[in-house]
Amino acid sequence: MELRQRALQVLCLPDPEEKSAAALDMRALAASFSIASHTPVPPPDAYALPGRPARPELLHHQAVARRSPATPQGRAALIHAIAHIEFNAINLALDAIWRFPAMPDRFYLDWLRVAAEEARHFRLLRDHMREHLGHDYGDFPAHQGLWSMCEKTAHDVVARMALVPRTLEARGLDATPLIQHKLRSVGTPDALAAVGILDIILAEEVGHVAIGNHWYAWLCARQGLDPVAHYALLAKRYEAPRPKPPINAAARRAAGFSEAELLWLQHG
């Protein structure tokens, strides 16, 4: 089986359970895939990308209500929001595999690893909602901010690496410790169990952002671009959001951000 074609097939799957299972299966079978790295994979005309379920209802990000984690309903909404990010992250990784030809085989295998780990994160959060909070994925409205940037950067692998993993996903490195602090303050068994899940997610997301950083730097070197200057140009061109303080500098350093990049992110 060819990896990039299979990634597109899985990206088109609308059912979250089927998609996450297929992403995990792809990683388990990675050694059996061929990689047609120089062959463009045409998108399927019969599907809108990405495949997604009828629920959750998708709203503009400003229309999605925020709720306090002090209540069970608020914690359910919070975990649902994170699960939705992880579901979108499966799609983002699969899209990177099929969409961009002429990259080294390691590029495709790196994003296969990310797709599988995001699938595991999604399942951990979904199981937590079902077992502890009486809700399931789809029960709350959500937004498509991550996928919107994916669409904007569909024509440019440099912009994709700059603005999805190392910008939008990197925001999770900053936000997760703050969310964990709030959940610890609540102190209920379900809140503390969620903190443990977020520990797993944060550790692996450092690796995902590091993969984005690696390939962004590799692409800049190949094209003779200065990574910091070009990032500033791309962030302005595509209206990428700036990180919200406080920045998790330790996690970002572990993910490969340079001191010059951290300085720019903090001060512009």
KAHUQUI-V679170 format. One record per residue. N is the residue number from 0. RES is the residue in one small letter. PSI is psi as a letter, one per 40 degrees, with the letter a starting at -180 (999 if undefined). Layout:
<<N RES PSI> <N RES PSI>>
//
This chain:
<<0 m i> <1 e h> <2 l d> <3 r d> <4 q d> <5 r d> <6 a d> <7 l d> <8 q d> <9 v d> <10 l d> <11 c e> <12 l h> <13 p d> <14 d h> <15 p d> <16 e d> <17 e d> <18 k d> <19 s d> <20 a d> <21 a d> <22 a d> <23 l d> <24 d d> <25 m d> <26 r d> <27 a d> <28 l e> <29 a d> <30 a e> <31 s e> <32 f i> <33 s i> <34 i h> <35 a g> <36 s d> <37 h e> <38 t h> <39 p h> <40 v h> <41 p h> <42 p i> <43 p h> <44 d d> <45 a e> <46 y i> <47 a h> <48 l h> <49 p i> <50 g h> <51 r i> <52 p i> <53 a d> <54 r i> <55 p i> <56 e h> <57 l h> <58 l i> <59 h i> <60 h d> <61 q e> <62 a e> <63 v h> <64 a i> <65 r h> <66 r i> <67 s h> <68 p e> <69 a e> <70 t i> <71 p d> <72 q d> <73 g d> <74 r d> <75 a d> <76 a d> <77 l d> <78 i d> <79 h d> <80 a d> <81 i d> <82 a d> <83 h d> <84 i d> <85 e d> <86 f d> <87 n d> <88 a d> <89 i d> <90 n d> <91 l d> <92 a d> <93 l d> <94 d d> <95 a d> <96 i d> <97 w d> <98 r d> <99 f h> <100 p i> <101 a f> <102 m i> <103 p i> <104 d d> <105 r d> <106 f d> <107 y d> <108 l d> <109 d d> <110 w d> <111 l d> <112 r d> <113 v d> <114 a d> <115 a d> <116 e d> <117 e d> <118 a d> <119 r d> <120 h d> <121 f d> <122 r d> <123 l d> <124 l d> <125 r d> <126 d d> <127 h d> <128 m d> <129 r d> <130 e d> <131 h d> <132 l e> <133 g f> <134 h i> <135 d i> <136 y h> <137 g e> <138 d e> <139 f i> <140 p i> <141 a i> <142 h i> <143 q f> <144 g d> <145 l d> <146 w d> <147 s d> <148 m d> <149 c d> <150 e d> <151 k d> <152 t e> <153 a d> <154 h e> <155 d h> <156 v d> <157 v d> <158 a d> <159 r d> <160 m d> <161 a d> <162 l e> <163 v c> <164 p d> <165 r e> <166 t c> <167 l d> <168 e d> <169 a d> <170 r d> <171 g d> <172 l d> <173 d d> <174 a d> <175 t d> <176 p d> <177 l d> <178 i d> <179 q d> <180 h d> <181 k d> <182 l d> <183 r d> <184 s d> <185 v d> <186 g e> <187 t i> <188 p d> <189 d d> <190 a d> <191 l d> <192 a d> <193 a d> <194 v d> <195 g d> <196 i d> <197 l d> <198 d d> <199 i d> <200 i d> <201 l d> <202 a d> <203 e d> <204 e d> <205 v d> <206 g d> <207 h d> <208 v d> <209 a d> <210 i d> <211 g d> <212 n d> <213 h d> <214 w d> <215 y d> <216 a d> <217 w d> <218 l d> <219 c d> <220 a d> <221 r d> <222 q e> <223 g f> <224 l i> <225 d h> <226 p d> <227 v d> <228 a d> <229 h d> <230 y d> <231 a d> <232 l d> <233 l d> <234 a d> <235 k d> <236 r d> <237 y e> <238 e f> <239 a i> <240 p i> <241 r i> <242 p i> <243 k h> <244 p i> <245 p i> <246 i h> <247 n g> <248 a d> <249 a d> <250 a d> <251 r d> <252 r d> <253 a d> <254 a e> <255 g e> <256 f h> <257 s i> <258 e d> <259 a d> <260 e d> <261 l d> <262 l d> <263 w d> <264 l d> <265 q d> <266 h e> <267 g 999>>
//
